[in-house]
Amino acid sequence: MNSLNSPKMLSGASFDLPGWSALQLDRVEAALQNWVACPQTCPAPAGLGDAMRYAVLGGGKRLRPLLVLAACEAVAGNPQAALRAACAVELIHAYSLVHDDMPCMDNDVLRRGKPTVHVRFGQAQALLAGDALQALAFELLTPDDSTMPAGMQAQLCRMLAQAAGFQGMAGGQAIDLASVGQPISSAQLHEMHKRKTGALLQASVMMGVACGRPTVSAQRALSDYGATLGLAFQVVDDVLDVVADSGTLGKTAGKDAAQDKPTFVSLMGLQASKKYAQELLSQAHSSLRAADLENTAALRALADMLVNRGF
């Protein structure tokens, strides 16, 4: 058994994803409980901690932390560094959802089956909670102990900043807002989602990779896997927005069409989008084979779960 306490990797078919995920998520949830404005050890003032913890704890698939940990496992990396990276990525994801749900953005009232942060705490507190979560993410990546070498800290911070900023998530959101009600090409749609959704998912994989020292060829293959997975996630998300209900999604269904937003379904059609998702899954599998690493079963199983969810 390796340092991440996972079962021996054999093949995707024999890999116990629920069992593996439960072990990893226990570690992630315990760390988030301790690190996110813990009332006992590091309380935040004026109710800010309540909004922060509401945004992060008690919901979510935790896909991004699982990708970090699975990628670290694949390259036999530093598990303590990977846990911090996993939580940092989740905090960036949580902050982005808080801001994305606000009236100035998507104006959503439901997230993970409960009222969004601005509905529960007000817009000003939601804005501050998102800001605080973003800052905390980088604090987690720079511990003042021997958990992570300084070079690794710097690399992880840079990767996360690029994925979250104008080159990634924020840039994609800007394109998204500018595209409402506008005709958009396939190339433009791919570019938008490469930034808005794909960048952070790819960074999740590559931050796990950065916790180890794989070959250059393995790094390239895993980067390709992360990029393909990020695109597949959005294709499936667009499909589910059409075919699933709000209770299943945990957020408001049908909002993309209602707001006249460009999606893969609106551009390609429903059946073609489902087929495209399966093609991307096949590409992700090919990238994992090209990485030529022993312990990639968790990454393969996560890709399968992501693409086939709700279908």
C-alpha beads as a LAMMPS data file, in Angstrom:
LAMMPS data file: protein, C-alpha beads

311 atoms
310 bonds

1 atom types
1 bond types

-500.0 500.0 xlo xhi
-500.0 500.0 ylo yhi
-500.0 500.0 zlo zhi

Masses

1 110.0

Atoms # bond

1 1 1 0.000 0.000 0.000
2 1 1 1.455 3.376 -0.970
3 1 1 1.660 6.662 0.872
4 1 1 -1.865 7.698 -0.068
5 1 1 -3.324 4.541 1.480
6 1 1 -4.878 3.349 -1.751
7 1 1 -5.457 -0.243 -2.818
8 1 1 -3.059 -1.771 -5.312
9 1 1 -3.732 -0.487 -8.822
10 1 1 -4.517 -3.135 -11.400
11 1 1 -6.884 -1.998 -14.144
12 1 1 -9.802 0.358 -14.468
13 1 1 -12.238 -2.551 -14.371
14 1 1 -10.897 -3.926 -11.063
15 1 1 -10.274 -0.591 -9.383
16 1 1 -12.535 0.280 -6.440
17 1 1 -13.175 3.973 -7.066
18 1 1 -15.772 4.397 -4.283
19 1 1 -13.439 2.821 -1.744
20 1 1 -10.420 4.789 -2.910
21 1 1 -12.406 8.040 -3.037
22 1 1 -13.782 7.543 0.472
23 1 1 -10.259 7.233 1.879
24 1 1 -9.060 10.352 0.083
25 1 1 -12.153 12.409 0.842
26 1 1 -11.886 11.631 4.555
27 1 1 -8.458 13.284 4.484
28 1 1 -9.640 16.226 2.391
29 1 1 -12.734 16.918 4.497
30 1 1 -10.778 16.750 7.746
31 1 1 -8.169 19.138 6.366
32 1 1 -10.776 21.606 5.085
33 1 1 -12.594 21.511 8.403
34 1 1 -9.330 22.407 10.121
35 1 1 -7.986 24.952 7.635
36 1 1 -11.060 26.964 6.571
37 1 1 -11.625 29.579 9.280
38 1 1 -11.926 26.947 12.012
39 1 1 -13.937 28.560 14.848
40 1 1 -11.736 26.938 17.488
41 1 1 -8.268 27.577 16.058
42 1 1 -8.483 30.418 13.500
43 1 1 -11.850 32.187 13.568
44 1 1 -12.726 34.866 11.015
45 1 1 -14.430 38.070 12.212
46 1 1 -17.955 39.417 11.799
47 1 1 -19.542 36.254 10.443
48 1 1 -17.082 35.967 7.546
49 1 1 -15.967 32.523 8.678
50 1 1 -19.541 31.261 8.599
51 1 1 -19.895 32.314 4.959
52 1 1 -16.526 30.802 4.056
53 1 1 -17.318 27.461 5.655
54 1 1 -20.822 27.426 4.165
55 1 1 -19.272 27.847 0.716
56 1 1 -16.754 25.033 1.144
57 1 1 -18.047 22.454 3.586
58 1 1 -20.965 20.058 3.358
59 1 1 -21.337 19.495 -0.362
60 1 1 -19.692 19.109 -3.726
61 1 1 -18.179 16.247 -5.685
62 1 1 -14.594 17.190 -4.701
63 1 1 -13.499 16.114 -8.177
64 1 1 -10.569 18.522 -8.270
65 1 1 -9.011 17.357 -4.984
66 1 1 -9.427 13.747 -6.104
67 1 1 -7.603 14.525 -9.356
68 1 1 -4.740 16.114 -7.429
69 1 1 -4.401 13.105 -5.164
70 1 1 -4.759 10.578 -7.983
71 1 1 -2.119 12.339 -10.072
72 1 1 0.246 12.515 -7.121
73 1 1 -0.291 8.814 -6.563
74 1 1 0.457 8.089 -10.220
75 1 1 3.863 9.777 -9.951
76 1 1 4.613 8.512 -6.414
77 1 1 4.734 12.072 -5.123
78 1 1 4.681 13.832 -1.757
79 1 1 1.293 13.044 -0.122
80 1 1 1.458 15.925 2.384
81 1 1 2.086 18.425 -0.401
82 1 1 -0.688 16.854 -2.475
83 1 1 -3.204 17.228 0.358
84 1 1 -2.438 20.938 0.634
85 1 1 -2.650 21.307 -3.144
86 1 1 -5.942 19.395 -3.216
87 1 1 -7.486 21.707 -0.627
88 1 1 -6.085 24.817 -2.320
89 1 1 -7.670 23.847 -5.636
90 1 1 -10.994 23.212 -3.918
91 1 1 -10.876 26.651 -2.269
92 1 1 -10.291 28.309 -5.634
93 1 1 -13.185 26.323 -7.080
94 1 1 -15.421 27.290 -4.145
95 1 1 -14.540 30.979 -4.405
96 1 1 -15.291 30.915 -8.131
97 1 1 -18.738 29.450 -7.495
98 1 1 -19.527 32.056 -4.850
99 1 1 -18.700 34.881 -7.245
100 1 1 -20.211 33.145 -10.295
101 1 1 -23.564 32.769 -8.534
102 1 1 -23.854 36.473 -7.657
103 1 1 -26.389 38.737 -9.417
104 1 1 -23.651 40.534 -11.356
105 1 1 -22.605 37.203 -12.900
106 1 1 -25.011 34.259 -13.320
107 1 1 -27.503 35.330 -10.635
108 1 1 -28.173 31.815 -9.364
109 1 1 -30.028 31.045 -6.146
110 1 1 -29.290 27.302 -5.799
111 1 1 -25.944 25.547 -5.459
112 1 1 -25.331 22.006 -4.214
113 1 1 -28.985 21.748 -3.280
114 1 1 -28.986 24.749 -0.947
115 1 1 -29.260 28.541 -1.236
116 1 1 -26.223 30.202 -2.759
117 1 1 -23.887 32.157 -0.508
118 1 1 -25.160 35.605 -1.492
119 1 1 -28.750 34.479 -0.875
120 1 1 -27.852 33.118 2.558
121 1 1 -25.418 35.820 3.728
122 1 1 -25.927 38.818 1.445
123 1 1 -23.926 40.031 -1.518
124 1 1 -21.249 41.932 0.389
125 1 1 -20.438 39.008 2.661
126 1 1 -20.422 36.641 -0.316
127 1 1 -17.935 38.836 -2.129
128 1 1 -15.663 38.940 0.911
129 1 1 -15.984 35.197 1.494
130 1 1 -14.874 34.514 -2.078
131 1 1 -11.934 36.894 -1.718
132 1 1 -10.902 35.276 1.560
133 1 1 -11.096 31.747 0.130
134 1 1 -8.907 32.748 -2.805
135 1 1 -6.274 34.178 -0.468
136 1 1 -6.432 31.156 1.825
137 1 1 -5.739 28.832 -1.112
138 1 1 -2.292 30.347 -1.593
139 1 1 -1.637 30.399 2.140
140 1 1 -2.168 26.623 2.200
141 1 1 0.472 26.218 -0.518
142 1 1 3.117 28.073 1.488
143 1 1 3.449 26.343 4.876
144 1 1 6.277 27.476 7.146
145 1 1 7.309 23.921 7.987
146 1 1 9.185 21.197 6.096
147 1 1 6.071 19.774 4.391
148 1 1 6.929 21.224 0.990
149 1 1 10.250 22.436 -0.461
150 1 1 10.290 26.129 -1.371
151 1 1 10.636 25.353 -5.080
152 1 1 7.564 23.131 -4.989
153 1 1 5.604 25.834 -3.162
154 1 1 6.479 28.388 -5.825
155 1 1 5.629 26.038 -8.687
156 1 1 2.255 25.109 -7.208
157 1 1 1.358 28.743 -6.534
158 1 1 2.250 29.703 -10.092
159 1 1 0.232 26.856 -11.594
160 1 1 -2.831 27.685 -9.519
161 1 1 -2.582 31.422 -10.198
162 1 1 -2.391 30.851 -13.943
163 1 1 -5.362 28.478 -13.904
164 1 1 -7.483 30.873 -11.851
165 1 1 -6.545 34.178 -13.492
166 1 1 -6.991 35.830 -16.870
167 1 1 -5.203 32.995 -18.655
168 1 1 -7.682 30.527 -17.211
169 1 1 -10.888 30.647 -15.211
170 1 1 -11.367 34.426 -14.951
171 1 1 -10.601 34.883 -18.631
172 1 1 -13.089 32.174 -19.553
173 1 1 -15.769 33.781 -17.416
174 1 1 -15.156 37.102 -19.176
175 1 1 -15.658 35.412 -22.547
176 1 1 -18.788 33.700 -21.223
177 1 1 -20.367 36.959 -20.083
178 1 1 -19.502 38.656 -23.362
179 1 1 -21.005 35.784 -25.386
180 1 1 -24.539 35.808 -23.992
181 1 1 -26.960 36.110 -26.882
182 1 1 -24.124 36.298 -29.401
183 1 1 -23.286 33.850 -32.197
184 1 1 -20.149 31.885 -31.351
185 1 1 -18.036 29.458 -33.349
186 1 1 -16.912 26.017 -32.256
187 1 1 -13.350 27.297 -31.884
188 1 1 -14.515 30.175 -29.679
189 1 1 -16.630 27.855 -27.531
190 1 1 -13.689 25.492 -27.052
191 1 1 -11.418 28.405 -26.120
192 1 1 -13.935 29.718 -23.593
193 1 1 -14.267 26.379 -21.832
194 1 1 -10.567 25.600 -22.061
195 1 1 -10.156 28.620 -19.824
196 1 1 -13.328 28.730 -17.739
197 1 1 -13.650 25.058 -16.793
198 1 1 -10.709 23.178 -18.246
199 1 1 -7.845 25.233 -16.842
200 1 1 -8.557 24.425 -13.191
201 1 1 -9.226 20.757 -13.891
202 1 1 -5.993 20.467 -15.867
203 1 1 -4.175 22.326 -13.091
204 1 1 -5.580 19.864 -10.554
205 1 1 -3.888 17.029 -12.419
206 1 1 -0.650 18.910 -12.975
207 1 1 -0.389 20.141 -9.384
208 1 1 -0.567 16.516 -8.288
209 1 1 2.112 15.720 -10.855
210 1 1 4.248 18.582 -9.491
211 1 1 4.276 16.843 -6.102
212 1 1 6.473 14.144 -7.683
213 1 1 9.262 13.916 -10.240
214 1 1 7.973 12.065 -13.312
215 1 1 9.643 12.008 -16.709
216 1 1 9.025 14.816 -19.171
217 1 1 7.057 12.469 -21.419
218 1 1 4.832 11.423 -18.520
219 1 1 4.228 15.075 -17.626
220 1 1 3.167 15.846 -21.190
221 1 1 0.826 12.878 -21.338
222 1 1 -0.795 13.760 -18.022
223 1 1 -1.157 17.370 -19.136
224 1 1 -2.987 16.131 -22.233
225 1 1 -5.168 13.941 -20.016
226 1 1 -6.060 16.922 -17.828
227 1 1 -6.874 19.175 -20.774
228 1 1 -9.078 16.540 -22.394
229 1 1 -10.821 15.785 -19.124
230 1 1 -11.523 19.472 -18.543
231 1 1 -13.227 19.763 -21.911
232 1 1 -15.174 16.535 -21.404
233 1 1 -16.441 17.812 -18.047
234 1 1 -17.963 20.873 -19.703
235 1 1 -19.521 18.901 -22.550
236 1 1 -21.215 16.605 -20.034
237 1 1 -22.239 19.598 -17.901
238 1 1 -23.944 21.144 -20.929
239 1 1 -25.760 17.883 -21.635
240 1 1 -26.923 17.518 -18.044
241 1 1 -28.225 21.086 -18.033
242 1 1 -30.674 19.890 -20.696
243 1 1 -31.565 16.364 -19.567
244 1 1 -31.370 16.515 -15.744
245 1 1 -33.574 18.304 -13.221
246 1 1 -32.530 20.777 -10.545
247 1 1 -32.800 18.187 -7.779
248 1 1 -30.371 15.887 -9.549
249 1 1 -27.951 18.652 -10.458
250 1 1 -28.039 20.455 -7.122
251 1 1 -28.294 23.719 -9.085
252 1 1 -30.838 25.357 -11.347
253 1 1 -31.383 23.250 -14.472
254 1 1 -31.982 24.779 -17.885
255 1 1 -30.329 28.100 -17.046
256 1 1 -28.001 28.051 -20.044
257 1 1 -30.877 27.978 -22.526
258 1 1 -32.918 30.426 -20.476
259 1 1 -30.042 32.931 -20.513
260 1 1 -29.265 32.275 -24.191
261 1 1 -25.740 31.106 -23.370
262 1 1 -23.709 29.242 -25.993
263 1 1 -23.158 25.584 -25.087
264 1 1 -21.971 22.429 -26.788
265 1 1 -25.576 21.275 -26.959
266 1 1 -26.778 24.502 -28.578
267 1 1 -23.925 24.325 -31.086
268 1 1 -23.716 20.582 -31.788
269 1 1 -27.029 19.145 -30.657
270 1 1 -27.733 16.746 -27.790
271 1 1 -26.772 13.414 -29.357
272 1 1 -23.644 14.801 -31.007
273 1 1 -22.571 16.268 -27.661
274 1 1 -23.004 12.906 -25.930
275 1 1 -20.922 11.253 -28.656
276 1 1 -18.263 13.941 -28.365
277 1 1 -17.999 13.324 -24.612
278 1 1 -17.295 9.646 -25.250
279 1 1 -14.658 10.547 -27.854
280 1 1 -12.945 12.796 -25.320
281 1 1 -13.036 9.989 -22.767
282 1 1 -11.261 7.722 -25.239
283 1 1 -8.629 10.417 -25.764
284 1 1 -8.118 10.692 -22.002
285 1 1 -7.584 6.935 -21.773
286 1 1 -5.023 7.149 -24.585
287 1 1 -3.134 9.882 -22.751
288 1 1 -2.946 7.751 -19.622
289 1 1 -1.510 4.870 -21.621
290 1 1 1.034 7.233 -23.152
291 1 1 2.134 8.324 -19.667
292 1 1 3.435 4.770 -19.166
293 1 1 2.996 4.891 -15.386
294 1 1 1.990 1.986 -13.175
295 1 1 -0.609 3.590 -10.904
296 1 1 -3.066 5.412 -13.167
297 1 1 -6.169 3.377 -12.390
298 1 1 -7.596 6.116 -10.160
299 1 1 -7.166 8.705 -12.921
300 1 1 -8.826 6.372 -15.425
301 1 1 -11.737 5.622 -13.098
302 1 1 -12.244 9.322 -12.346
303 1 1 -12.427 10.054 -16.077
304 1 1 -14.995 7.280 -16.555
305 1 1 -17.082 8.569 -13.663
306 1 1 -16.931 12.158 -14.845
307 1 1 -18.037 11.466 -18.414
308 1 1 -20.671 8.845 -17.619
309 1 1 -22.322 10.680 -14.697
310 1 1 -26.047 11.050 -15.183
311 1 1 -26.100 9.364 -18.607

Bonds

1 1 1 2
2 1 2 3
3 1 3 4
4 1 4 5
5 1 5 6
6 1 6 7
7 1 7 8
8 1 8 9
9 1 9 10
10 1 10 11
11 1 11 12
12 1 12 13
13 1 13 14
14 1 14 15
15 1 15 16
16 1 16 17
17 1 17 18
18 1 18 19
19 1 19 20
20 1 20 21
21 1 21 22
22 1 22 23
23 1 23 24
24 1 24 25
25 1 25 26
26 1 26 27
27 1 27 28
28 1 28 29
29 1 29 30
30 1 30 31
31 1 31 32
32 1 32 33
33 1 33 34
34 1 34 35
35 1 35 36
36 1 36 37
37 1 37 38
38 1 38 39
39 1 39 40
40 1 40 41
41 1 41 42
42 1 42 43
43 1 43 44
44 1 44 45
45 1 45 46
46 1 46 47
47 1 47 48
48 1 48 49
49 1 49 50
50 1 50 51
51 1 51 52
52 1 52 53
53 1 53 54
54 1 54 55
55 1 55 56
56 1 56 57
57 1 57 58
58 1 58 59
59 1 59 60
60 1 60 61
61 1 61 62
62 1 62 63
63 1 63 64
64 1 64 65
65 1 65 66
66 1 66 67
67 1 67 68
68 1 68 69
69 1 69 70
70 1 70 71
71 1 71 72
72 1 72 73
73 1 73 74
74 1 74 75
75 1 75 76
76 1 76 77
77 1 77 78
78 1 78 79
79 1 79 80
80 1 80 81
81 1 81 82
82 1 82 83
83 1 83 84
84 1 84 85
85 1 85 86
86 1 86 87
87 1 87 88
88 1 88 89
89 1 89 90
90 1 90 91
91 1 91 92
92 1 92 93
93 1 93 94
94 1 94 95
95 1 95 96
96 1 96 97
97 1 97 98
98 1 98 99
99 1 99 100
100 1 100 101
101 1 101 102
102 1 102 103
103 1 103 104
104 1 104 105
105 1 105 106
106 1 106 107
107 1 107 108
108 1 108 109
109 1 109 110
110 1 110 111
111 1 111 112
112 1 112 113
113 1 113 114
114 1 114 115
115 1 115 116
116 1 116 117
117 1 117 118
118 1 118 119
119 1 119 120
120 1 120 121
121 1 121 122
122 1 122 123
123 1 123 124
124 1 124 125
125 1 125 126
126 1 126 127
127 1 127 128
128 1 128 129
129 1 129 130
130 1 130 131
131 1 131 132
132 1 132 133
133 1 133 134
134 1 134 135
135 1 135 136
136 1 136 137
137 1 137 138
138 1 138 139
139 1 139 140
140 1 140 141
141 1 141 142
142 1 142 143
143 1 143 144
144 1 144 145
145 1 145 146
146 1 146 147
147 1 147 148
148 1 148 149
149 1 149 150
150 1 150 151
151 1 151 152
152 1 152 153
153 1 153 154
154 1 154 155
155 1 155 156
156 1 156 157
157 1 157 158
158 1 158 159
159 1 159 160
160 1 160 161
161 1 161 162
162 1 162 163
163 1 163 164
164 1 164 165
165 1 165 166
166 1 166 167
167 1 167 168
168 1 168 169
169 1 169 170
170 1 170 171
171 1 171 172
172 1 172 173
173 1 173 174
174 1 174 175
175 1 175 176
176 1 176 177
177 1 177 178
178 1 178 179
179 1 179 180
180 1 180 181
181 1 181 182
182 1 182 183
183 1 183 184
184 1 184 185
185 1 185 186
186 1 186 187
187 1 187 188
188 1 188 189
189 1 189 190
190 1 190 191
191 1 191 192
192 1 192 193
193 1 193 194
194 1 194 195
195 1 195 196
196 1 196 197
197 1 197 198
198 1 198 199
199 1 199 200
200 1 200 201
201 1 201 202
202 1 202 203
203 1 203 204
204 1 204 205
205 1 205 206
206 1 206 207
207 1 207 208
208 1 208 209
209 1 209 210
210 1 210 211
211 1 211 212
212 1 212 213
213 1 213 214
214 1 214 215
215 1 215 216
216 1 216 217
217 1 217 218
218 1 218 219
219 1 219 220
220 1 220 221
221 1 221 222
222 1 222 223
223 1 223 224
224 1 224 225
225 1 225 226
226 1 226 227
227 1 227 228
228 1 228 229
229 1 229 230
230 1 230 231
231 1 231 232
232 1 232 233
233 1 233 234
234 1 234 235
235 1 235 236
236 1 236 237
237 1 237 238
238 1 238 239
239 1 239 240
240 1 240 241
241 1 241 242
242 1 242 243
243 1 243 244
244 1 244 245
245 1 245 246
246 1 246 247
247 1 247 248
248 1 248 249
249 1 249 250
250 1 250 251
251 1 251 252
252 1 252 253
253 1 253 254
254 1 254 255
255 1 255 256
256 1 256 257
257 1 257 258
258 1 258 259
259 1 259 260
260 1 260 261
261 1 261 262
262 1 262 263
263 1 263 264
264 1 264 265
265 1 265 266
266 1 266 267
267 1 267 268
268 1 268 269
269 1 269 270
270 1 270 271
271 1 271 272
272 1 272 273
273 1 273 274
274 1 274 275
275 1 275 276
276 1 276 277
277 1 277 278
278 1 278 279
279 1 279 280
280 1 280 281
281 1 281 282
282 1 282 283
283 1 283 284
284 1 284 285
285 1 285 286
286 1 286 287
287 1 287 288
288 1 288 289
289 1 289 290
290 1 290 291
291 1 291 292
292 1 292 293
293 1 293 294
294 1 294 295
295 1 295 296
296 1 296 297
297 1 297 298
298 1 298 299
299 1 299 300
300 1 300 301
301 1 301 302
302 1 302 303
303 1 303 304
304 1 304 305
305 1 305 306
306 1 306 307
307 1 307 308
308 1 308 309
309 1 309 310
310 1 310 311
